């Protein structure tokens, strides 16, 4: 089976051709185009994101097909992200893909973006098979998911407020860093002192595997307000390292507790935050050979992970058809 997949849930326009053959995935092409227009606003503007998708989606899809050395008629399936995400952005990808499936007379599958992130682990480790634990850490999501089988998921825990990636981006904005701030904090922190300042750890009374980052953001804001701009500029590397350490150790603490309770299964770490160098270092020290990180090209929003999830979904459940809509608040356990 060969799928042409489209991803447009936020501010990346992506298309990919993915093949399932002899029990493994092969990514034949992957094209991702990011939208620089949002940087001046310090965050993604939904209407601008949708407009940018409309302007470039045809070119991106053409490039993915050409890079694979194929034609549209060589596809067996068309897929697109149906949610969660920005409604206006999702509509562009879903309607484009559904129209293409009608023109080519091919089945169409709508894919849950969060399940796509889980499938990025399969793309990164061809030997990975369920069951395993997954930490999804991105700009919009922080979830712990028990992957029972190819399309069976139990949501074990989630953030009670902000996502880990959101904590990075909003914290970076307070420090005057460009959007998205996560990579800038990571870069600054490499030459900073992680023990320069101890930011508070969340104290969650609710029983279970839950995360919280809103208090950490407030602590950073209060810290900045109590120091001069010159002090913040002189010590920005140290502050970035201390703030990053608080985020990473909170992710580690909750994830490790769930991992141990489940009997130390394989652990997949996926999503944009999985690119963070300190997180990778700390998780490797803690989980050893049991941890699998999504490859860098599959950490951010990309159509390859959507294509992989679509191939297994179609094999298990068949054609979704033209009735698929967009679902901005879709949960991870909803196929």
Secondary structure, 3 states (H helix, E strand, C coil): CEEEEEECCCCEEEEEEEEEECCEEEEEEEEEEECHHHHHHCCCCHHHHHHHHHHHHHHHHHHHHHHCCCCHHHCCEEEEEEECCCHHHHHHHHHHHHHHHHHHCCEEEEEEHHHHHHHHHHHHCCCCCCCEEEEEECCCCEEEEEEEECCEEEEEEEECCCCHHHHHHHHHHHCCCCCCCHHHHHHHHCCCCCCCCCCCCCCCCCCCCCECCHHHHHHHHHHHHCCCHHHHHHCHHHHHHHHHHHHHHHHHHHHHHHHHHCCCCCEEEECHHHHCHHHHHHHHHHHHHHEEECCHHHHCCCHHHHHHHHHHHHHHHCCCCCCCCCCCCCCCCCC
